[in-house]
Amino acid sequence: MRISGLLEGETDQVARMAGAVAVLHGTMPHFFWTGFYRVVGAGLVIGPYQGTPGCARIGWGRGVCGTAWKTGESQVVADVHEFPGHIACDARSESEIVVPVRDRSGTVVAVFDVDSEEKGAFDDIDREWLERILARLTC
């Protein structure tokens, strides 16, 4: 797997995230925004990511990303317009998946966010595989 090769020997967490984003964004045709929001203080801060400009900061429990951070659970949203409190960073977003990323102690240190211009673009298979891939990011 290309991501494994990029992660091997790399100890910088941001570099590991950037490599994962590049591979996933480049190989999944329905991913129009792909990236991380890192936990910094009391909020989520954007980056690394690929796609259109996103929201720079997201608060705890706000939107799909903040909900994933708050609950510690992946969020698969078939229609973002039906998600209470959805934050529209890009009006083209129709569906979204957000997966928490944990450090070795189990603390959520980031969330991985993917938006699609298609409704219902993500399912439990996507969630399962993204959770497996992202579990490898911890260094």
N, C-alpha and C positions, 0 to 999 in steps of 0.2 A: 504494500500500500504506500502511495506517495507520501502520505502524511507521516507515517512511521519513519521514513527515511529523513524527512525534514526535522523531526523531533530528536532523532538519535544524536546524542552528544551535546545537544543545545540545552543550556541551563537557564537562559533568560526567558522569563515567562511571556513577555510581550513578543519576543521573536518567535516563540512557539505558537502563540496565538496568530500572529501574522501569517505564518506558514500554513496553518490550518485554514484560515480564511481564504488565502490565495487558491489553495487546491479546491476547496468546496465551492467557492464562488465561480471558479473557472470551469468546473466540470458538471455543475447542476444547472441546466438551462432555465429552470423556473425560479432560481434564486436571483432576485433583482437587487436586493440589499442583504449583505451578509457581514456580520461582524460581532464584536464583543462590546459589552459595556462592563467596565471594571469597577468593583467596589472601591471607592476612594472616599474615606470619611463617611459622611451621612448620605452619600448618593452614589449613583452609577454614572461613570464618566465614559464617553465614547472612545472606542479604539482598542485595537486596530480593526479596520473594516474596509469593505469595498462596496461601491455603489454611490448613490446620490448623497448629498449632505444629510446627515441625520441630526437628531436632537443631541446637543452637547452633554446635557445632564438630565437624569431622570431620578425622581425621588423614590424612597422606599415605599412599596405598595402602589405606586402610580403606573397605570398602563399595564401592558402585557409583561414588559421587562421587569418593572417594579413588583408586579405580582409574583413572578417566578422567583425573584430574590426573596420576597417576604415569606412565601410558602415553602421555598426550597424544592418546588415541584415544577417539572416541565409543563409548559402551556402550549397546547395545540389549538389554534383558533382558525376555524374554517372561514369565518366572515368577521373581519375586524370591526365592522360597523355595528355588530351586535355585542361587542365586548364592552361592558360598562367601564367608562373611564379611558377608553383607548386613546392613545396619544398619536395624532396623525403627523408624523414627521415628514411624510411624503404622501400626498393625496392619492397616488396610484396604488398604494398598498391595499390589497384585498384580503389576504390571509397571512398568517404569521405563526412561526414556531419559535419558542424561547426555551432554552435548556440551561439550568444552573450549572456552573462550573465550581467544583470544590477543591480546597487544598487537602493536604494529607490528613489534617485533623477533622475534615468534614465540613468546615466553614465555607459558605458560598463566597467566593472571591470575585466572581464575574458571572455574567449571563451571556450566552451565545444566542444571537437574534438573527432570524432569517425572515425576510418579507418576500411575498410573491404578488404579482399583478393578477394572479388567478385566484378565484375563490376556491376553497377546499383543496389547496395545493399540497397540504401536509396531512399525514395520518400517523397512526401509532407505529408503523414500521419506520417512518422517518424519525420519530421520537426515539425509538429503541436504538437505531443505528447512530444517531447523533449523540445520544447518551454514552454509548460505547466508545465512540471516537473521542469525545471530549473528556472522558475519564482518563485518557492517556496524556492529557496536557499537563497534569500535575507534575511538578518537578521538585 
